[in-house]
Amino acid sequence: MTKTQKLLGIGELARSTGASVRSIRHYDEHGLLASVRAENGYRLFPEKAITQVRQIQRFIAAGFTIEDIRGFPDCMRMIEGAVACEQTTAAQRERLLLIERRITELERRRARLLKMLNEGRTPPLD
């Protein structure tokens, strides 16, 4: 970080992104953000951290873990609105497949529960 670059306190970064201070600390501790320490020990972040936090939030909302995101190349985890990187397309497809499997299983459970409620008894296992 250059000395002429504006640095944000963690509270300002939280307000700018809607993320909690605790979440930002968590992202920083896991190496997803770059911070420096002020003389008073407070974390300071470059302005680009705003887009980085927003991108991290998008990945988390899509079901990725912090560990998953740490493995993504900079082209995905550090640039807001970045196009899919070849390296992460496979991870995104795997996540989608996992979500679709979970949906299928939940639909099966739902059908079974509805049958139990409608019949007033527990049906045999499929």
WOVEN-V940378 format. One record per backbone hydrogen bond with DSSP energy under -1.0 kcal/mol. NH is the residue of the N-H (numbers start at 1). CO is the residue of the C=O. If there is no record, write none. Layout:
((NH & CO) (NH & CO))
//
This chain:
((8 & 45) (13 & 9) (14 & 10) (15 & 11) (16 & 12) (17 & 13) (18 & 14) (24 & 20) (25 & 21) (26 & 22) (27 & 23) (28 & 24) (29 & 25) (30 & 26) (31 & 28) (32 & 27) (36 & 44) (38 & 42) (41 & 38) (44 & 36) (45 & 8) (49 & 46) (50 & 47) (52 & 48) (53 & 49) (54 & 50) (55 & 51) (56 & 52) (57 & 53) (58 & 54) (59 & 55) (60 & 56) (61 & 57) (62 & 58) (63 & 60) (64 & 59) (69 & 65) (70 & 66) (71 & 67) (72 & 69) (76 & 73) (77 & 73) (78 & 74) (82 & 79) (88 & 85) (89 & 85) (92 & 88) (93 & 89) (94 & 90) (95 & 91) (96 & 92) (97 & 93) (98 & 94) (99 & 95) (100 & 96) (101 & 97) (102 & 98) (103 & 99) (104 & 100) (105 & 101) (106 & 102) (107 & 103) (108 & 104) (109 & 105) (110 & 106) (111 & 107) (112 & 108) (113 & 109) (114 & 110) (115 & 111) (116 & 112) (117 & 113) (118 & 114) (119 & 115) (120 & 116))
//
